[in-house]
Amino acid sequence: MDFTRVLAMVGDFLRGVDQPFAVIGALGLAARGLSRTTFDVDIVVHFEAQEKLLEFFESKGYKCEHVSSGYSNHSHSDQELGRVDVVYVRGETAAKIFDGASMHRAPGGISIPVPRPEHLAAMKIFAIKNNPKRVFQDLEDIQQILRLPEVDRDEIVAYMRKNDMEALLDRLE
């Protein structure tokens, strides 16, 4: 997959329709200096952008694998364009994520907006809550995030408690 090409294409579109976005998942972690193998691009956008973004992906030849109010998954037959997963947020959550995002260099050198480490962890926590099969992969990512020098550990612990995941706190030690 050509991550730089996909990130530029999606970023240009979203900036063109005046919609904030940030890169999450493994590429967001990589931009913050953490590494994990990935085969897709994960982004977070405001819910308001969903309809336009779905039309955009379709116009670029992506097949919509799943769509709901909170997520959509898109795959392309051209392996260079690969898979793009989108998380849709609104309200206070959107404001916190986009206001706290900062620009970082992604693999390939492109500059991308990335949420605060605490927000990356919060999305991992939410993913585990919605799909407990993700616990091993996402808990490892949360452990890496907690090792970042600038991270607010108490904020991440609060997200875990809010999502009834106190039992996983011991595994983070």
Buried (B, 14 or more C-beta within 10 A) or exposed (E): BBBBBBBBBBBEBBEEEEBBBBBBBBBBBBBBEBEEEBEBBBBBBBBBBBEBBBEBBEEBEBEEEEBEEBBBBBBBEEEEBBBBBBBBBEEEBBEBBBEBBEEBEBBEEBEBBBBBBBBBBBBBBBBBBEEEEBBEEBBEBBBBBBEBEEBBEEBBBEBBEEBEBEEBEEEBE
